[in-house]
């Protein structure tokens, strides 16, 4: 995947994530984070389990949102170099 394709895809996914998070739809927001995670290279992907409970999803988002964003930045840097 080239950088422009990755950026376009991640931008759309992050908008969807922020929208669902702002609406308090934490389970859906968590699913979007899972999908974002799948777009990263295998060595940058975080390992976590499916979440169906809204309280657990909110906690999950608070815990992993910044880690996903950091992984996105690192993967973008790799794409820029290659």
DOKELUM-842661 format. One record per atom (N, C-alpha, C, O): residue number from 1; residue in one letter; atom name; y, z, x. Coordinates in nm, 3 decimals, padded with zeros to 5 digits. Each point is the difference from the previous one (the first is absolute). Layout:
BEGIN
   i aa at      yy      zz      xx
 NUM  a CA       Y       Z       X
...
END
This chain:
BEGIN
   i aa at      yy      zz      xx
   1  x  N -00.117  00.000  00.086
   1  x CA  00.117  00.000 -00.086
   1  x  C  00.123  00.000  00.090
   1  x  O  00.006  00.073  00.100
   2  x  N  00.092 -00.154 -00.135
   2  x CA  00.123 -00.004  00.078
   2  x  C  00.098  00.105 -00.054
   2  x  O -00.015  00.049 -00.111
   3  x  N  00.113 -00.018  00.193
   3  x CA  00.094  00.107 -00.032
   3  x  C  00.072 -00.023 -00.133
   3  x  O  00.013  00.094 -00.078
   4  x  N  00.033 -00.215  00.051
   4  x CA  00.073 -00.028 -00.123
   4  x  C -00.088  00.023 -00.123
   4  x  O  00.047  00.054 -00.100
   5  x  N -00.172 -00.096  00.107
   5  x CA -00.093  00.022 -00.112
   5  x  C -00.024  00.149 -00.022
   5  x  O  00.000  00.048 -00.113
   6  x  N -00.020  00.024  00.223
   6  x CA -00.023  00.144 -00.009
   6  x  C  00.122  00.069 -00.060
   6  x  O -00.014  00.083 -00.090
   7  x  N  00.133 -00.117  00.139
   7  x CA  00.123  00.062 -00.051
   7  x  C  00.017 -00.026 -00.150
   7  x  O  00.034  00.092 -00.075
   8  x  N -00.057 -00.215  00.032
   8  x CA  00.016 -00.033 -00.141
   8  x  C -00.098  00.079 -00.086
   8  x  O  00.037  00.053 -00.105
   9  x  N -00.162 -00.046  00.149
   9  x CA -00.102  00.073 -00.075
   9  x  C  00.032  00.150 -00.004
   9  x  O -00.005  00.062 -00.106
  10  x  N  00.037 -00.004  00.220
  10  x CA  00.028  00.144  00.007
  10  x  C  00.126  00.034 -00.079
  10  x  O  00.005  00.104 -00.066
  11  x  N  00.097 -00.189  00.072
  11  x CA  00.122  00.025 -00.077
  11  x  C -00.032  00.008 -00.150
  11  x  O  00.048  00.091 -00.068
  12  x  N -00.128 -00.183  00.018
  12  x CA -00.038  00.002 -00.142
  12  x  C -00.080  00.126 -00.033
  12  x  O  00.022  00.063 -00.103
  13  x  N -00.115 -00.030  00.190
  13  x CA -00.084  00.117 -00.024
  13  x  C  00.081  00.130  00.007
  13  x  O -00.023  00.091 -00.079
  14  x  N  00.117 -00.083  00.172
  14  x CA  00.082  00.121  00.011
  14  x  C  00.092  00.014 -00.121
  14  x  O  00.024  00.111 -00.047
  15  x  N  00.028 -00.223 -00.004
  15  x CA  00.081  00.007 -00.122
  15  x  C -00.082  00.050 -00.117
  15  x  O  00.045  00.083 -00.079
  16  x  N -00.167 -00.133  00.068
  16  x CA -00.088  00.045 -00.108
  16  x  C -00.034  00.148  00.018
  16  x  O -00.003  00.076 -00.097
  17  x  N -00.022 -00.035  00.220
  17  x CA -00.029  00.140  00.028
  17  x  C  00.117  00.089 -00.040
  17  x  O -00.018  00.099 -00.071
  18  x  N  00.136 -00.134  00.117
  18  x CA  00.119  00.082 -00.029
  18  x  C  00.028  00.006 -00.150
  18  x  O  00.038  00.105 -00.052
  19  x  N -00.058 -00.216 -00.017
  19  x CA  00.021 -00.004 -00.144
  19  x  C -00.095  00.095 -00.073
  19  x  O  00.043  00.079 -00.084
  20  x  N -00.171 -00.088  00.118
  20  x CA -00.097  00.086 -00.067
  20  x  C  00.018  00.146  00.038
  20  x  O -00.017  00.089 -00.083
  21  x  N  00.053 -00.064  00.207
  21  x CA  00.025  00.138  00.043
  21  x  C  00.120  00.058 -00.074
  21  x  O -00.005  00.115 -00.046
  22  x  N  00.111 -00.192  00.034
  22  x CA  00.120  00.047 -00.070
  22  x  C -00.026  00.026 -00.148
  22  x  O  00.064  00.085 -00.061
  23  x  N -00.158 -00.158  00.004
  23  x CA -00.037  00.021 -00.141
  23  x  C -00.097  00.117 -00.017
  23  x  O -00.035  00.036 -00.113
  24  x  N -00.008  00.022  00.223
  24  x CA -00.094  00.110 -00.007
  24  x  C -00.144 -00.044 -00.023
  24  x  O -00.084  00.081 -00.039
  25  x  N  00.056 -00.206  00.063
  25  x CA -00.136 -00.054 -00.017
  25  x  C -00.071  00.008  00.136
  25  x  O -00.024 -00.101  00.066
  26  x  N -00.010  00.223 -00.028
  26  x CA -00.048  00.027  00.134
  26  x  C -00.137 -00.060  00.029
  26  x  O -00.027 -00.040  00.114
  27  x  N -00.060  00.033 -00.212
  27  x CA -00.131 -00.061  00.022
  27  x  C  00.017 -00.149  00.031
  27  x  O -00.063 -00.051  00.093
  28  x  N  00.148 -00.018 -00.168
  28  x CA  00.027 -00.142  00.027
  28  x  C  00.069 -00.018  00.135
  28  x  O -00.031 -00.093  00.074
  29  x  N  00.124  00.182 -00.041
  29  x CA  00.067 -00.007  00.130
  29  x  C -00.100  00.019  00.113
  29  x  O  00.010 -00.066  00.104
  30  x  N -00.105  00.155 -00.124
  30  x CA -00.103  00.022  00.101
  30  x  C -00.085 -00.125  00.018
  30  x  O -00.034 -00.036  00.112
  31  x  N -00.001 -00.029 -00.221
  31  x CA -00.079 -00.124  00.009
  31  x  C  00.076 -00.107  00.080
  31  x  O -00.061 -00.075  00.076
  32  x  N  00.191  00.069 -00.094
  32  x CA  00.080 -00.097  00.076
  32  x  C -00.002  00.036  00.148
  32  x  O -00.010 -00.088  00.084
  33  x  N  00.020  00.218 -00.051
  33  x CA -00.010  00.040  00.141
  33  x  C -00.136 -00.039  00.058
  33  x  O -00.007 -00.042  00.116
  34  x  N -00.100  00.054 -00.194
  34  x CA -00.131 -00.045  00.046
  34  x  C  00.003 -00.149  00.032
  34  x  O -00.053 -00.043  00.102
  35  x  N  00.116 -00.036 -00.189
  35  x CA  00.007 -00.144  00.021
  35  x  C  00.084 -00.034  00.123
  35  x  O -00.034 -00.091  00.076
  36  x  N  00.142  00.163 -00.056
  36  x CA  00.082 -00.020  00.120
  36  x  C -00.083  00.031  00.123
  36  x  O  00.000 -00.076  00.097
  37  x  N -00.071  00.186 -00.100
  37  x CA -00.084  00.041  00.112
  37  x  C -00.101 -00.109  00.036
  37  x  O -00.027 -00.022  00.118
  38  x  N -00.028 -00.045 -00.218
  38  x CA -00.098 -00.106  00.023
  38  x  C  00.060 -00.122  00.070
  38  x  O -00.074 -00.079  00.059
  39  x  N  00.205  00.063 -00.064
  39  x CA  00.065 -00.114  00.065
  39  x  C  00.020  00.022  00.150
  39  x  O  00.028 -00.095  00.073
  40  x  N -00.043  00.218 -00.029
  40  x CA  00.019  00.033  00.141
  40  x  C -00.127 -00.032  00.078
  40  x  O -00.108 -00.013 -00.057
  41  x  N  00.123  00.000  00.189
  41  x CA -00.118 -00.025  00.082
  41  x  C -00.092  00.122 -00.007
  41  x  O  00.045  00.112 -00.027
  42  x  N -00.171 -00.134  00.050
  42  x CA -00.101  00.105 -00.016
  42  x  C  00.032  00.125  00.080
  42  x  O -00.022  00.111 -00.049
  43  x  N  00.074 -00.126  00.168
  43  x CA  00.026  00.117  00.084
  43  x  C  00.122  00.081 -00.046
  43  x  O  00.019  00.113  00.044
  44  x  N  00.063 -00.169 -00.132
  44  x CA  00.117  00.071 -00.052
  44  x  C -00.023  00.057 -00.140
  44  x  O  00.080  00.079 -00.049
  45  x  N -00.188 -00.121 -00.015
  45  x CA -00.025  00.046 -00.136
  45  x  C -00.033  00.148 -00.004
  45  x  O -00.075  00.050  00.084
  46  x  N  00.131  00.019 -00.182
  46  x CA -00.031  00.139 -00.023
  46  x  C -00.127  00.009 -00.083
  46  x  O -00.029 -00.089 -00.080
  47  x  N -00.044  00.194  00.099
  47  x CA -00.123  00.020 -00.076
  47  x  C  00.022  00.108 -00.104
  47  x  O  00.031  00.114  00.034
  48  x  N -00.048 -00.149 -00.161
  48  x CA  00.014  00.096 -00.108
  48  x  C -00.082 -00.042 -00.119
  48  x  O -00.044 -00.115 -00.012
  49  x  N  00.023  00.212 -00.078
  49  x CA -00.083 -00.021 -00.118
  49  x  C  00.084 -00.040 -00.121
  49  x  O  00.121  00.023 -00.003
  50  x  N -00.186 -00.083 -00.095
  50  x CA  00.065 -00.035 -00.127
  50  x  C  00.050  00.125 -00.070
  50  x  O -00.062  00.106  00.008
  51  x  N  00.174 -00.119 -00.075
  51  x CA  00.059  00.113 -00.073
  51  x  C  00.025 -00.043 -00.143
  51  x  O  00.060 -00.105 -00.025
  52  x  N -00.106  00.184 -00.069
  52  x CA  00.018 -00.031 -00.142
  52  x  C  00.088  00.101 -00.071
  52  x  O  00.047 -00.027 -00.111
  53  x  N -00.024  00.142  00.171
  53  x CA  00.076  00.108 -00.061
  53  x  C  00.148 -00.011  00.040
  53  x  O  00.031 -00.020  00.118
  54  x  N  00.059  00.033 -00.213
  54  x CA  00.143 -00.016  00.026
  54  x  C  00.054  00.102  00.099
  54  x  O  00.081 -00.035  00.086
  55  x  N -00.124  00.160 -00.096
  55  x CA  00.047  00.102  00.094
  55  x  C -00.048 -00.028  00.142
  55  x  O  00.076  00.013  00.096
  56  x  N -00.201 -00.052 -00.083
  56  x CA -00.055 -00.033  00.131
  56  x  C  00.069 -00.124  00.056
  56  x  O  00.024 -00.009  00.120
  57  x  N  00.007 -00.086 -00.207
  57  x CA  00.068 -00.123  00.044
  57  x  C  00.139  00.031  00.052
  57  x  O  00.042 -00.055  00.102
  58  x  N  00.029  00.142 -00.170
  58  x CA  00.135  00.036  00.045
  58  x  C -00.006  00.067  00.137
  58  x  O  00.081 -00.030  00.088
  59  x  N -00.175  00.119 -00.070
  59  x CA -00.020  00.067  00.128
  59  x  C -00.037 -00.101  00.109
  59  x  O  00.050  00.008  00.112
  60  x  N -00.137 -00.101 -00.147
  60  x CA -00.042 -00.105  00.092
  60  x  C  00.120 -00.082  00.047
  60  x  O  00.014 -00.027  00.119
  61  x  N  00.071 -00.011 -00.212
  61  x CA  00.117 -00.081  00.033
  61  x  C  00.091  00.076  00.096
  61  x  O  00.046 -00.057  00.099
  62  x  N -00.022  00.182 -00.128
  62  x CA  00.085  00.081  00.089
  62  x  C -00.059  00.009  00.139
  62  x  O  00.073  00.002  00.099
  63  x  N -00.204  00.005 -00.091
  63  x CA -00.066  00.015  00.129
  63  x  C -00.007 -00.130  00.079
  63  x  O  00.020  00.002  00.121
  64  x  N -00.047 -00.115 -00.186
  64  x CA -00.030 -00.123  00.072
  64  x  C  00.107 -00.109 -00.003
  64  x  O -00.012 -00.098  00.074
  65  x  N  00.114  00.112 -00.155
  65  x CA  00.100 -00.107 -00.011
  65  x  C  00.065 -00.030  00.136
  65  x  O  00.012 -00.117  00.037
  66  x  N  00.028  00.217  00.035
  66  x CA  00.066 -00.024  00.129
  66  x  C -00.098 -00.056  00.104
  66  x  O  00.039 -00.079  00.085
  67  x  N -00.166  00.119 -00.092
  67  x CA -00.100 -00.054  00.093
  67  x  C -00.023 -00.148 -00.025
  67  x  O -00.015 -00.077  00.094
  68  x  N  00.010  00.038 -00.220
  68  x CA -00.017 -00.142 -00.035
  68  x  C  00.121 -00.079  00.050
  68  x  O -00.016 -00.108  00.058
  69  x  N  00.135  00.161 -00.080
  69  x CA  00.121 -00.071  00.046
  69  x  C  00.000 -00.015  00.152
  69  x  O  00.040 -00.105  00.051
  70  x  N -00.084  00.206  00.021
  70  x CA -00.009 -00.010  00.145
  70  x  C -00.101 -00.105  00.043
  70  x  O  00.024 -00.076  00.094
  71  x  N -00.136  00.071 -00.162
  71  x CA -00.102 -00.100  00.031
  71  x  C  00.052 -00.141 -00.028
  71  x  O -00.032 -00.094  00.073
  72  x  N  00.110  00.079 -00.179
  72  x CA  00.060 -00.131 -00.032
  72  x  C  00.092 -00.044  00.114
  72  x  O -00.006 -00.115  00.043
  73  x  N  00.089  00.206  00.005
  73  x CA  00.092 -00.031  00.111
  73  x  C -00.079 -00.041  00.124
  73  x  O  00.034 -00.098  00.066
  74  x  N -00.139  00.171 -00.035
  74  x CA -00.080 -00.032  00.118
  74  x  C -00.067 -00.136 -00.015
  74  x  O -00.002 -00.078  00.096
  75  x  N -00.052  00.048 -00.213
  75  x CA -00.064 -00.129 -00.022
  75  x  C  00.102 -00.114  00.007
  75  x  O -00.031 -00.106  00.053
  76  x  N  00.150  00.128 -00.107
  76  x CA  00.106 -00.103  00.010
  76  x  C  00.032 -00.029  00.146
  76  x  O  00.017 -00.115  00.037
  77  x  N -00.010  00.220  00.045
  77  x CA  00.028 -00.019  00.142
  77  x  C -00.107 -00.083  00.067
  77  x  O  00.029 -00.086  00.083
  78  x  N -00.155  00.112 -00.119
  78  x CA -00.109 -00.081  00.055
  78  x  C  00.013 -00.146 -00.041
  78  x  O -00.023 -00.090  00.081
  79  x  N  00.059  00.067 -00.206
  79  x CA  00.015 -00.138 -00.047
  79  x  C  00.116 -00.070  00.069
  79  x  O -00.006 -00.120  00.025
  80  x  N  00.112  00.194  00.005
  80  x CA  00.115 -00.062  00.069
  80  x  C -00.039 -00.042  00.142
  80  x  O  00.047 -00.103  00.049
  81  x  N -00.131  00.180  00.015
  81  x CA -00.040 -00.030  00.139
  81  x  C -00.097 -00.117  00.005
  81  x  O  00.005 -00.081  00.093
  82  x  N -00.092  00.071 -00.192
  82  x CA -00.102 -00.106  00.004
  82  x  C  00.052 -00.134 -00.044
  82  x  O -00.075 -00.097 -00.002
END
